[in-house]
Amino acid sequence: MILGDLLGTPVHDADGGRLGRVADVRFVLDGTPQQLMAEPRLLGLVIGPHSTASFMGYDRNGLTRPRLVARILRWRHRGSFLVLWEDIAMVGPRSVRLRPGFTRYSAALQKAANG
């Protein structure tokens, strides 16, 4: 599957309830460095209940300027959350289904990257 095909895909919980759409993906760099950096690994998917538009970086690094842009993007992405790859039960051509008991993490990676 091409990553771009996954963006905007509907996401459902284990019972079939709609949670939103895939808004973004998160990668981490780990392992032994190869040439310039370590190998990227898919950490998980960011699920957006209201919008699948780009976060433009405002979700991760505390950007607050320009203030109006920051406010609008935070409002559009309210309720967005990260689901780790281990919590994904199935990725299909028309939907993503999460496993029972999945955990919602902050889309800002504050907790998921450490644990």
C-alpha positions as CSV (number, residue, x, y, z in Angstrom):
1,M,0.0,0.0,0.0
2,I,1.2,3.5,-0.8
3,L,1.2,5.8,2.2
4,G,-0.7,8.5,0.3
5,D,-3.5,6.0,-0.3
6,L,-4.0,5.6,3.4
7,L,-4.5,9.3,4.2
8,G,-8.3,10.0,4.5
9,T,-9.2,6.4,5.0
10,P,-12.1,5.9,7.5
11,V,-11.1,4.3,10.8
12,H,-13.3,2.1,12.9
13,D,-13.0,0.6,16.4
14,A,-13.3,-3.2,16.9
15,D,-17.1,-2.9,17.1
16,G,-17.4,-1.0,13.8
17,G,-17.9,2.4,15.4
18,R,-16.5,5.3,13.2
19,L,-13.7,7.2,14.9
20,G,-12.6,9.5,12.1
21,R,-10.1,9.3,9.2
22,V,-6.4,8.8,8.9
23,A,-5.0,12.3,9.0
24,D,-1.3,11.7,9.3
25,V,1.3,9.0,10.1
26,R,4.2,9.1,12.6
27,F,7.6,7.6,12.1
28,V,10.5,7.2,14.6
29,L,14.1,6.8,13.8
30,D,15.7,3.9,15.7
31,G,18.2,1.2,15.2
32,T,21.7,1.4,14.0
33,P,22.5,4.6,12.0
34,Q,22.9,3.9,8.2
35,Q,24.9,6.6,6.4
36,L,23.2,9.7,7.6
37,M,20.5,8.5,10.0
38,A,18.8,5.5,11.5
39,E,16.1,3.4,9.8
40,P,12.6,4.9,10.0
41,R,9.9,2.8,11.6
42,L,6.2,3.4,11.4
43,L,5.0,4.3,14.9
44,G,1.3,4.7,14.2
45,L,-1.5,6.6,12.6
46,V,-3.0,9.9,13.6
47,I,-6.8,9.7,13.5
48,G,-8.7,12.9,13.0
49,P,-12.4,13.0,13.9
50,H,-13.0,16.4,12.2
51,S,-10.4,17.0,9.6
52,T,-7.8,15.1,7.5
53,A,-5.9,18.3,6.5
54,S,-2.3,18.7,7.3
55,F,-1.3,19.7,10.9
56,M,1.5,21.9,9.3
57,G,3.7,21.1,12.4
58,Y,1.4,22.9,14.9
59,D,0.6,19.7,16.7
60,R,4.1,18.7,17.6
61,N,6.4,21.6,18.5
62,G,4.5,24.2,20.3
63,L,4.3,26.7,17.5
64,T,2.0,29.5,18.4
65,R,2.7,32.1,15.7
66,P,1.1,33.3,13.6
67,R,-1.5,33.1,16.4
68,L,-4.5,33.0,14.1
69,V,-3.2,30.1,12.0
70,A,-2.3,28.2,15.2
71,R,-5.8,28.7,16.6
72,I,-7.5,27.6,13.4
73,L,-5.4,24.5,13.0
74,R,-5.8,23.5,16.6
75,W,-9.6,23.9,16.4
76,R,-9.7,21.9,13.1
77,H,-7.7,19.1,14.7
78,R,-9.4,19.0,18.1
79,G,-9.9,15.4,19.2
80,S,-7.2,14.0,17.0
81,F,-5.2,11.1,18.5
82,L,-2.3,8.8,17.7
83,V,-2.9,5.0,17.6
84,L,0.2,2.8,17.7
85,W,0.8,0.4,14.8
86,E,0.4,-2.5,17.3
87,D,-3.2,-1.4,17.9
88,I,-4.2,-1.7,14.3
89,A,-6.0,-4.9,13.6
90,M,-6.6,-4.5,9.8
91,V,-5.7,-2.0,7.0
92,G,-8.0,-2.5,4.0
93,P,-8.5,-0.6,0.8
94,R,-11.6,1.2,2.2
95,S,-11.1,1.2,6.0
96,V,-8.8,0.7,8.9
97,R,-10.0,-1.3,11.9
98,L,-8.4,-1.0,15.4
99,R,-8.1,-3.9,17.8
100,P,-10.2,-4.1,21.0
101,G,-8.7,-2.1,23.9
102,F,-6.6,0.2,21.7
103,T,-5.0,3.2,23.4
104,R,-5.4,6.8,22.3
105,Y,-2.2,8.9,22.6
106,S,-1.6,12.5,22.1
107,A,-1.0,13.4,18.4
108,A,2.0,15.4,19.7
109,L,3.9,12.2,20.5
110,Q,4.6,13.2,24.1
111,K,3.7,9.9,25.6
112,A,3.8,7.4,22.7
113,A,7.4,8.1,21.8
114,N,8.6,7.3,25.3
115,G,6.6,4.2,26.0
